[in-house]
């Protein structure tokens, strides 16, 4: 029990590191939460005009969750080709840390990169298939949110296909993490359904200046 509590606490604290917030604050002296969507994730960092910092945020958010799972796997290896229950629980704790970071009043990101880091550690083939789905959808639609939601939705399916031997905690973990990611995109889903979601990389058109020759009716 002591091992579980210590490992999960470390996993949560690793996941809680708000790299997007830290990098933007450090290099641009700005609060990323006051920009764009207010999210601390990589997409909002890129949209704030810091492409390099956005890429670095993506990598670090992925690696922190990956490291949390690998630490748990080191302490509780599990069986060949199958993660231990502690590793699954550590992955959940890391994603929860990212979404609800203690350092930012429990208001964090949407967990996409961190979830990918978890699945790369516990189910790499499934993670790569889901990532491929993300890339294809994003390339076609330019909607980060749509690609993220669909990739999260299919992740448990790929895990079930490639890892037939599974414990109840494993099943719970591969369902809970994608579900959390989808729930965090609820506002994006609503905008997608309304047709108002913004596409990545598309800038808003500047307002049309008034025509000085146009007569205004009395």
C-alpha positions as CSV (number, residue, x, y, z in Angstrom):
1,X,0.0,0.0,0.0
2,X,2.8,2.4,0.8
3,X,4.4,1.7,-2.6
4,X,1.1,2.5,-4.3
5,X,0.5,5.7,-2.4
6,X,4.1,7.0,-3.0
7,X,4.1,6.1,-6.7
8,X,0.7,7.6,-7.4
9,X,1.6,10.8,-5.5
10,X,4.8,11.1,-7.6
11,X,2.9,10.4,-10.8
12,X,0.3,13.0,-10.0
13,X,2.9,15.6,-9.2
14,X,4.8,14.8,-12.4
15,X,1.6,15.2,-14.4
16,X,0.8,18.5,-12.6
17,X,3.9,20.2,-13.9
18,X,2.3,22.9,-16.2
19,X,5.0,23.1,-18.9
20,X,2.9,25.3,-21.2
21,X,2.4,27.9,-18.5
22,X,6.1,27.7,-17.3
23,X,7.6,28.0,-20.8
24,X,5.4,31.0,-21.9
25,X,5.9,32.7,-18.5
26,X,9.7,32.1,-18.7
27,X,10.4,33.0,-22.3
28,X,7.6,35.5,-23.2
29,X,6.8,36.9,-19.7
30,X,3.1,36.2,-20.4
31,X,0.4,34.1,-18.8
32,X,-0.9,31.6,-21.4
33,X,-4.1,31.4,-19.5
34,X,-4.9,35.0,-20.6
35,X,-4.4,34.1,-24.3
36,X,-6.7,32.5,-26.7
37,X,-8.7,29.6,-25.2
38,X,-6.9,30.1,-21.8
39,X,-5.7,26.5,-22.0
40,X,-2.1,25.6,-20.9
41,X,-1.7,22.9,-23.6
42,X,0.5,22.9,-26.7
43,X,-2.3,24.0,-29.1
44,X,-3.0,27.2,-27.3
45,X,0.7,27.9,-26.9
46,X,1.2,27.6,-30.7
47,X,-1.8,29.7,-31.3
48,X,-0.4,32.4,-29.0
49,X,2.4,32.8,-31.6
50,X,5.0,30.6,-29.9
51,X,5.3,27.7,-32.3
52,X,8.6,26.5,-30.8
53,X,7.3,26.7,-27.3
54,X,4.2,24.8,-28.3
55,X,6.2,21.9,-29.8
56,X,8.3,21.8,-26.6
57,X,5.2,21.9,-24.5
58,X,3.7,18.9,-26.4
59,X,6.9,16.9,-26.0
60,X,7.3,17.7,-22.3
61,X,3.6,17.0,-21.5
62,X,4.0,13.7,-23.2
63,X,7.2,12.8,-21.5
64,X,6.1,13.6,-18.0
65,X,3.2,11.1,-18.2
66,X,5.5,8.6,-20.0
67,X,8.0,8.9,-17.2
68,X,5.4,8.4,-14.5
69,X,4.3,5.1,-16.0
70,X,7.9,4.0,-16.6
71,X,8.7,4.7,-12.9
72,X,5.7,2.5,-11.9
73,X,6.8,-0.2,-14.3
74,X,10.2,-0.1,-12.8
75,X,8.8,-0.6,-9.3
76,X,6.2,-3.1,-10.3
77,X,7.2,-4.7,-13.7
78,X,4.1,-6.7,-14.3
79,X,4.3,-9.6,-16.8
80,X,6.1,-9.6,-20.2
81,X,4.2,-7.5,-22.7
82,X,1.6,-6.5,-20.1
83,X,1.7,-3.5,-17.7
84,X,1.2,-3.9,-14.0
85,X,-1.9,-2.5,-12.3
86,X,0.4,0.1,-10.6
87,X,1.6,1.3,-14.0
88,X,-2.0,1.8,-15.2
89,X,-2.9,3.6,-12.0
90,X,0.2,5.8,-12.3
91,X,-0.9,6.7,-15.9
92,X,-4.3,7.8,-14.6
93,X,-2.7,9.8,-11.8
94,X,-0.4,11.6,-14.3
95,X,-3.3,12.6,-16.6
96,X,-5.3,13.7,-13.7
97,X,-2.4,15.8,-12.6
98,X,-2.2,17.5,-16.0
99,X,-5.9,18.2,-16.2
100,X,-6.2,19.2,-12.5
101,X,-2.8,20.6,-11.5
102,X,-2.4,21.5,-7.9
103,X,-0.1,24.4,-8.8
104,X,-2.7,26.2,-10.9
105,X,-5.8,25.8,-8.8
106,X,-6.7,22.5,-10.4
107,X,-7.3,24.2,-13.7
108,X,-5.1,22.6,-16.3
109,X,-5.1,21.2,-19.9
110,X,-7.2,18.7,-21.8
111,X,-4.8,15.8,-21.4
112,X,-4.2,14.8,-25.0
113,X,-0.4,14.8,-25.0
114,X,-0.2,13.3,-21.5
115,X,-2.7,10.6,-22.4
116,X,-0.6,9.8,-25.5
117,X,2.5,9.5,-23.2
118,X,0.7,7.1,-21.0
119,X,-0.4,4.8,-23.8
120,X,3.0,4.9,-25.5
121,X,4.3,3.5,-22.2
122,X,1.6,0.8,-21.6
123,X,0.3,0.0,-25.1
124,X,2.7,1.5,-27.7
125,X,1.2,-0.2,-30.8
126,X,-2.3,1.0,-29.9
127,X,-0.9,4.5,-29.2
128,X,0.7,4.6,-32.6
129,X,-2.4,3.5,-34.3
130,X,-4.4,6.2,-32.5
131,X,-1.8,8.8,-33.3
132,X,-2.0,7.8,-36.9
133,X,-5.8,8.4,-36.8
134,X,-5.1,11.8,-35.2
135,X,-2.7,12.8,-38.0
136,X,-4.9,11.7,-40.8
137,X,-8.0,13.5,-39.4
138,X,-6.1,16.6,-38.6
139,X,-4.5,16.7,-42.1
140,X,-7.9,16.4,-43.7
141,X,-10.0,18.7,-41.4
142,X,-7.4,21.0,-39.6
143,X,-9.5,20.5,-36.5
144,X,-7.2,19.7,-33.6
145,X,-10.2,19.1,-31.3
146,X,-12.0,16.7,-33.7
147,X,-8.8,14.7,-34.3
148,X,-8.2,14.5,-30.5
149,X,-11.7,13.3,-29.7
150,X,-11.7,10.7,-32.4
151,X,-8.2,9.5,-31.5
152,X,-9.3,9.2,-27.8
153,X,-12.4,7.3,-28.8
154,X,-10.6,4.7,-30.8
155,X,-7.7,4.2,-28.3
156,X,-9.5,1.7,-26.1
157,X,-10.5,-0.3,-29.2
158,X,-6.9,-0.6,-30.4
159,X,-5.9,-1.5,-26.8
160,X,-8.5,-4.3,-26.8
161,X,-7.3,-5.6,-30.2
162,X,-3.6,-5.7,-29.4
163,X,-3.7,-6.6,-25.7
164,X,-6.2,-9.5,-25.2
165,X,-5.0,-10.3,-21.7
166,X,-6.2,-7.5,-19.5
167,X,-7.0,-6.9,-15.8
168,X,-10.0,-4.9,-14.5
169,X,-7.8,-2.0,-13.7
170,X,-6.3,-2.1,-17.2
171,X,-9.8,-2.0,-18.7
172,X,-10.8,0.8,-16.4
173,X,-7.7,2.8,-17.2
174,X,-8.0,2.6,-21.0
175,X,-11.6,3.6,-20.7
176,X,-11.2,6.4,-18.1
177,X,-8.3,8.3,-19.6
178,X,-9.9,8.7,-23.1
179,X,-13.3,9.5,-21.6
180,X,-11.7,12.3,-19.5
181,X,-10.0,13.7,-22.6
182,X,-13.3,13.7,-24.5
183,X,-15.2,15.3,-21.6
184,X,-12.6,18.1,-21.5
185,X,-13.4,18.8,-25.1
186,X,-17.1,19.3,-24.5
187,X,-17.0,22.9,-25.5
188,X,-15.1,22.1,-28.7
189,X,-17.6,19.4,-29.5
190,X,-20.4,21.9,-29.1
191,X,-18.7,24.3,-31.4
192,X,-18.0,21.5,-34.0
193,X,-21.7,20.7,-34.0
194,X,-22.6,24.4,-34.4
195,X,-20.0,24.9,-37.1
196,X,-18.1,27.6,-35.2
197,X,-15.0,25.7,-34.2
198,X,-11.8,27.3,-35.5
199,X,-9.4,25.4,-37.7
200,X,-5.8,25.2,-36.8
201,X,-3.6,27.6,-38.6
202,X,-6.5,29.7,-40.1
203,X,-6.3,33.3,-39.2
204,X,-9.4,35.4,-38.8
205,X,-10.0,37.8,-41.7
206,X,-9.6,41.4,-40.8
207,X,-12.8,43.5,-40.7
208,X,-13.7,45.2,-44.0
209,X,-13.1,48.9,-43.7
210,X,-16.2,51.1,-44.4
211,X,-16.6,52.4,-47.9
212,X,-16.3,56.2,-47.8
213,X,-18.3,56.6,-51.0
214,X,-21.3,54.5,-49.7
215,X,-24.2,56.7,-48.7
216,X,-25.7,56.1,-45.3
217,X,-29.5,56.2,-45.4
218,X,-31.1,58.8,-43.2
